[in-house]
Amino acid sequence: MLNRRNFLTAAVGVAAATGLAACAKKDEGGSTGSGGGDGKIVLGFSQVGSESGWRSANTDSVKEAAKEAGYNLKFSDAQQKQENQISAIRSYITQGVDVIAFSPVVVTGWDAVLKEAKAKKIPVVLTDRSVETSDESLYVTLVGSDFTDEGRRAGKILEKVLEKAGHKGPVKIAQLEGTTGAAPAIERAKGFKEVMDADHADDWKIVVSQTGDFTRAGGKQVMAAFLQSNPDIDVLFAHNDDMGIGAIQAIEAAGKKPGKDILIVTVDGVKDGFIAMSEGKINAIVECNPLLGPQLMEVVKKVKNGETVERWIKTKEGDFMQDQAKAALPSRKY
């Protein structure tokens, strides 16, 4: 995978935009007409979809920050389909927006459309997720989390969870993966495996692993199948809270107690995840902050002005154990 830690200089955008992809959901974000005449920065943003509480919070953050910054935001919901995102990005290119930003559905398959943006001198900013490209200059920067490190953090916090639960001996782990081909799914699994291979090669084993598509319904369905094939699972590692919450329903339907009979570690830190943790049903959460809007707007302004920006602008995040949930819950913003 492309190393996102390298640095590149920002490109300079061109002016004026309207329009969205015909096959994606449309939301003009309150903007009307061409944005070039009023001096506002015109930002075309393509979102993955609305598959989870995290994603909804991320969308709200982008919209609110764009409004506060006075940008002309062109927003498109791709409904988790890469073809919708590509169509939306091509629409932004045709309309000549100042900057394009998007959170890619999957890692690969972006070179053609990004080359089209580069040919029109429209800089591209990635948010939340990375891509693999043949040319690193096809995008300026990534604003988002270190998913591989989130996987490592999940592995390390599971050590604490097992110790607190008094678990001894081998650990049979079920893994609920995110959307196949998506950066967080690939990298969270990679980071978790790094901890397993380095410190727990002899006692931890992933006995079953499958995508739940980052949705509650997927988490519930896949966890039910896991329990049929592997009824003696000790631990569930879910790549996001929503899948974990769905899995809790399946665990309870099977007559087991989530958080006790099956220890659960998830990633994200949405409010519903903290509620489940405060109820003792999730043992630990690795935070992935969705509130990227303000950071993104700062970066867009710099890119538009031709300023140099870091290749990867990371978000600040924390980790939470079950006994921290009730105290942290009132202050959760998403």
C-alpha positions as CSV (number, residue, x, y, z in Angstrom):
1,M,0.0,0.0,0.0
2,L,1.1,3.5,-0.7
3,N,3.0,5.0,2.3
4,R,0.9,7.9,3.4
5,R,3.6,9.4,5.6
6,N,5.6,10.9,2.7
7,F,5.2,14.6,2.1
8,L,4.2,16.4,-1.1
9,T,3.5,20.0,-1.9
10,A,0.0,21.2,-2.5
11,A,-1.4,22.0,-5.9
12,V,-3.4,25.1,-6.9
13,G,-7.1,24.9,-7.8
14,V,-9.3,26.7,-10.4
15,A,-12.7,28.3,-9.9
16,A,-16.4,27.9,-10.0
17,A,-18.7,25.0,-9.7
18,T,-22.2,23.5,-9.5
19,G,-23.7,20.0,-10.1
20,L,-23.4,16.6,-8.7
21,A,-23.2,13.0,-10.0
22,A,-26.5,11.9,-11.4
23,C,-26.3,8.4,-9.9
24,A,-25.4,9.6,-6.4
25,K,-27.7,11.3,-3.9
26,K,-27.7,15.0,-4.3
27,D,-27.3,17.6,-1.6
28,E,-26.3,21.1,-2.6
29,G,-25.4,22.0,0.9
30,G,-27.3,25.3,0.7
31,S,-25.3,26.6,-2.3
32,T,-26.8,27.9,-5.5
33,G,-25.4,28.7,-8.9
34,S,-21.7,29.2,-9.7
35,G,-19.4,29.7,-6.7
36,G,-16.7,31.6,-8.6
37,G,-18.3,34.9,-8.9
38,D,-18.7,35.6,-5.2
39,G,-15.1,34.8,-4.3
40,K,-16.0,31.8,-2.2
41,I,-13.9,28.6,-2.3
42,V,-15.9,25.9,-4.1
43,L,-15.4,22.5,-2.6
44,G,-16.7,19.3,-4.2
45,F,-17.0,16.6,-1.5
46,S,-18.0,12.9,-2.2
47,Q,-18.9,10.9,0.9
48,V,-18.8,7.1,1.1
49,G,-22.4,6.9,2.3
50,S,-24.4,6.8,5.6
51,E,-23.7,3.3,6.7
52,S,-23.0,4.0,10.3
53,G,-23.3,6.5,13.2
54,W,-19.6,7.4,12.6
55,R,-20.2,8.3,9.0
56,S,-23.3,10.4,9.8
57,A,-21.2,12.4,12.4
58,N,-18.4,12.8,9.8
59,T,-20.9,14.2,7.2
60,D,-22.4,16.6,9.7
61,S,-18.9,17.8,10.7
62,V,-18.0,18.5,7.0
63,K,-21.2,20.3,6.2
64,E,-21.1,22.4,9.4
65,A,-17.4,23.3,9.0
66,A,-17.9,24.3,5.3
67,K,-20.8,26.5,6.3
68,E,-18.8,28.1,9.1
69,A,-15.8,28.7,6.7
70,G,-18.1,30.3,4.1
71,Y,-17.3,27.7,1.4
72,N,-19.6,26.8,-1.4
73,L,-20.0,23.1,-0.7
74,K,-21.1,20.6,-3.3
75,F,-21.9,17.4,-1.5
76,S,-22.6,13.9,-2.9
77,D,-23.5,10.7,-1.0
78,A,-22.1,7.7,-3.0
79,Q,-24.2,5.1,-1.2
80,Q,-21.1,2.9,-0.7
81,K,-20.7,2.5,-4.5
82,Q,-17.4,3.4,-6.1
83,E,-19.0,4.1,-9.5
84,N,-21.2,6.8,-7.8
85,Q,-18.1,8.5,-6.4
86,I,-16.2,8.4,-9.7
87,S,-19.3,9.9,-11.4
88,A,-19.5,12.7,-8.7
89,I,-15.8,13.5,-9.0
90,R,-16.1,13.7,-12.8
91,S,-19.0,16.1,-12.3
92,Y,-16.9,18.3,-10.0
93,I,-14.1,18.3,-12.6
94,T,-16.5,19.3,-15.4
95,Q,-17.8,22.2,-13.3
96,G,-14.3,23.3,-12.4
97,V,-14.5,23.3,-8.6
98,D,-11.5,24.8,-6.6
99,V,-10.8,21.6,-4.6
100,I,-12.1,18.1,-4.6
101,A,-12.2,16.1,-1.4
102,F,-13.6,12.6,-1.0
103,S,-13.6,9.6,1.4
104,P,-12.9,6.6,-0.9
105,V,-15.2,3.6,-0.7
106,V,-12.3,1.3,-1.5
107,V,-8.5,1.6,-1.9
108,T,-8.0,0.8,-5.6
109,G,-9.4,1.9,-8.9
110,W,-8.9,5.7,-8.7
111,D,-6.1,6.5,-11.1
112,A,-8.1,7.4,-14.1
113,V,-10.4,9.9,-12.5
114,L,-7.6,11.4,-10.4
115,K,-5.6,11.9,-13.5
116,E,-8.5,13.8,-15.0
117,A,-8.5,16.1,-12.0
118,K,-4.8,16.6,-12.2
119,A,-5.1,17.5,-16.0
120,K,-7.5,20.2,-15.0
121,K,-5.2,21.4,-12.2
122,I,-7.8,20.7,-9.6
123,P,-6.1,19.5,-6.3
124,V,-7.6,16.4,-4.5
125,V,-7.7,15.9,-0.8
126,L,-8.5,12.5,0.7
127,T,-10.5,12.4,3.9
128,D,-10.6,9.5,6.4
129,R,-9.4,6.8,4.0
130,S,-6.4,6.3,1.8
131,V,-6.0,5.1,-1.8
132,E,-3.4,3.2,-3.8
133,T,-2.2,5.1,-6.9
134,S,0.5,4.7,-9.5
135,D,1.4,8.4,-9.1
136,E,1.7,10.0,-5.6
137,S,1.0,13.4,-7.1
138,L,-2.6,12.5,-7.9
139,Y,-3.7,13.7,-4.5
140,V,-2.2,16.3,-2.2
141,T,-2.8,15.0,1.3
142,L,-4.9,12.7,3.5
143,V,-6.8,14.1,6.5
144,G,-7.6,11.1,8.7
145,S,-6.7,8.4,11.1
146,D,-3.9,5.9,11.2
147,F,-6.0,2.7,10.8
148,T,-3.0,0.4,11.1
149,D,-2.2,1.9,14.5
150,E,-5.9,1.6,15.5
151,G,-5.6,-2.1,14.9
152,R,-2.4,-2.2,17.0
153,R,-4.2,-0.3,19.7
154,A,-7.1,-2.7,19.6
155,G,-4.6,-5.6,20.1
156,K,-2.9,-3.9,23.1
157,I,-6.2,-2.9,24.7
158,L,-7.4,-6.5,24.3
159,E,-4.5,-7.5,26.5
160,K,-5.9,-5.3,29.3
161,V,-9.4,-6.6,28.7
162,L,-8.3,-10.3,29.0
163,E,-6.3,-9.5,32.1
164,K,-9.2,-7.7,33.8
165,A,-11.5,-10.6,32.9
166,G,-9.1,-13.1,34.4
167,H,-8.9,-15.1,31.1
168,K,-6.2,-17.7,31.1
169,G,-5.0,-19.9,28.3
170,P,-5.7,-19.8,24.5
171,V,-7.9,-17.0,23.1
172,K,-10.3,-17.8,20.2
173,I,-11.0,-14.6,18.3
174,A,-13.8,-13.7,15.9
175,Q,-13.1,-10.7,13.6
176,L,-15.9,-8.6,12.0
177,E,-14.1,-6.9,9.1
178,G,-15.2,-3.6,7.5
179,T,-16.1,-3.3,3.9
180,T,-13.9,-5.5,1.7
181,G,-11.2,-3.5,0.0
182,A,-11.7,-0.4,2.2
183,A,-8.6,1.1,3.9
184,P,-9.9,0.8,7.4
185,A,-10.8,-2.8,7.0
186,I,-7.4,-3.7,5.5
187,E,-5.3,-1.7,7.9
188,R,-7.1,-2.4,11.2
189,A,-6.8,-6.1,10.4
190,K,-3.1,-5.6,9.6
191,G,-2.3,-3.7,12.8
192,F,-4.2,-6.2,15.0
193,K,-2.3,-9.1,13.4
194,E,1.0,-7.3,14.0
195,V,0.3,-7.4,17.7
196,M,-0.8,-11.0,17.6
197,D,2.2,-12.1,15.6
198,A,4.7,-10.2,17.8
199,D,3.3,-11.0,21.3
200,H,0.6,-13.7,21.1
201,A,1.6,-16.1,18.4
202,D,1.2,-19.0,20.8
203,D,-2.1,-18.1,22.6
204,W,-4.2,-15.9,20.3
205,K,-5.9,-17.3,17.2
206,I,-8.5,-15.7,14.8
207,V,-10.8,-18.7,14.3
208,V,-13.2,-16.9,12.0
209,S,-13.2,-13.5,10.1
210,Q,-15.7,-12.0,7.7
211,T,-16.9,-8.7,6.5
212,G,-20.0,-7.1,8.1
213,D,-19.8,-4.1,5.8
214,F,-19.5,-1.7,8.7
215,T,-23.3,-2.0,9.3
216,R,-25.3,-3.2,12.3
217,A,-27.4,-5.5,10.2
218,G,-24.2,-7.0,8.8
219,G,-22.7,-7.4,12.2
220,K,-25.7,-9.2,13.5
221,Q,-26.0,-11.5,10.6
222,V,-22.4,-12.5,10.4
223,M,-22.0,-12.9,14.2
224,A,-25.0,-15.2,14.2
225,A,-23.2,-17.4,11.6
226,F,-20.0,-17.2,13.6
227,L,-21.7,-18.5,16.7
228,Q,-23.1,-21.5,14.7
229,S,-19.8,-22.5,13.4
230,N,-17.7,-21.5,16.4
231,P,-19.8,-21.5,19.6
232,D,-16.8,-21.3,21.8
233,I,-15.5,-17.9,20.7
234,D,-13.8,-16.0,23.5
235,V,-13.4,-12.6,21.9
236,L,-15.0,-10.5,19.2
237,F,-12.9,-7.8,17.5
238,A,-15.2,-5.6,15.4
239,H,-13.8,-3.0,13.0
240,N,-16.4,-0.5,14.0
241,D,-19.0,0.0,16.8
242,D,-22.0,-0.5,14.6
243,M,-21.0,-4.0,13.7
244,G,-20.2,-4.7,17.3
245,I,-23.7,-3.4,18.4
246,G,-25.3,-5.7,15.8
247,A,-23.2,-8.6,17.0
248,I,-24.4,-8.0,20.5
249,Q,-27.9,-8.7,19.4
250,A,-26.8,-12.0,17.9
251,I,-24.8,-13.0,21.0
252,E,-27.8,-12.3,23.2
253,A,-30.1,-14.2,20.9
254,A,-27.8,-17.2,21.3
255,G,-28.2,-17.0,25.0
256,K,-24.8,-15.6,25.8
257,K,-23.8,-12.4,27.7
258,P,-21.8,-9.9,25.6
259,G,-18.9,-8.4,27.5
260,K,-18.7,-11.5,29.7
261,D,-19.1,-14.8,27.8
262,I,-17.7,-13.1,24.8
263,L,-15.3,-10.1,25.3
264,I,-15.8,-7.4,22.8
265,V,-13.4,-4.7,21.5
266,T,-14.6,-2.3,18.8
267,V,-13.3,0.7,16.9
268,D,-14.8,4.2,16.5
269,G,-16.2,5.6,19.7
270,V,-19.7,6.7,18.7
271,K,-22.2,7.5,21.4
272,D,-24.2,4.2,20.9
273,G,-20.9,2.3,21.4
274,F,-20.3,4.1,24.7
275,I,-23.8,3.4,25.8
276,A,-23.3,-0.3,25.1
277,M,-19.9,-0.1,26.9
278,S,-21.6,1.6,29.9
279,E,-24.0,-1.3,30.0
280,G,-21.2,-3.8,30.2
281,K,-21.7,-5.2,26.7
282,I,-18.6,-3.8,25.1
283,N,-15.3,-4.1,27.0
284,A,-13.1,-1.5,25.2
285,I,-13.3,0.9,22.4
286,V,-10.5,2.3,20.2
287,E,-11.5,5.8,19.2
288,C,-11.5,6.9,15.5
289,N,-12.5,10.6,15.4
290,P,-15.1,11.5,12.7
291,L,-15.1,15.2,13.4
292,L,-12.7,16.0,10.5
293,G,-14.6,19.0,9.1
294,P,-12.6,21.9,10.7
295,Q,-9.3,20.2,9.8
296,L,-10.5,19.6,6.3
297,M,-11.5,23.2,5.7
298,E,-8.2,24.5,6.9
299,V,-6.4,22.2,4.5
300,V,-8.7,23.1,1.6
301,K,-7.9,26.8,2.1
302,K,-4.2,26.2,2.2
303,V,-4.4,24.0,-0.9
304,K,-6.4,26.6,-2.8
305,N,-3.8,29.2,-1.9
306,G,-1.0,27.0,-3.1
307,E,0.5,26.5,0.3
308,T,2.6,23.4,1.3
309,V,0.8,20.9,3.5
310,E,1.8,17.7,5.1
311,R,1.2,14.5,3.1
312,W,-0.8,13.0,6.0
313,I,-2.6,15.1,8.6
314,K,-3.5,12.7,11.4
315,T,-6.4,13.1,13.8
316,K,-6.1,13.0,17.6
317,E,-7.7,10.0,19.3
318,G,-7.9,8.0,22.5
319,D,-8.7,4.5,23.9
320,F,-11.4,3.7,26.5
321,M,-12.0,0.8,28.8
322,Q,-15.4,-0.2,30.1
323,D,-14.9,1.5,33.5
324,Q,-14.3,4.8,31.7
325,A,-17.5,4.7,29.7
326,K,-20.1,6.3,32.1
327,A,-17.8,9.2,32.9
328,A,-16.9,9.8,29.2
329,L,-20.4,9.3,27.8
330,P,-21.9,12.8,28.6
331,S,-19.0,14.5,26.8
332,R,-19.2,12.5,23.6
333,K,-20.0,14.7,20.6
334,Y,-20.9,12.0,18.2
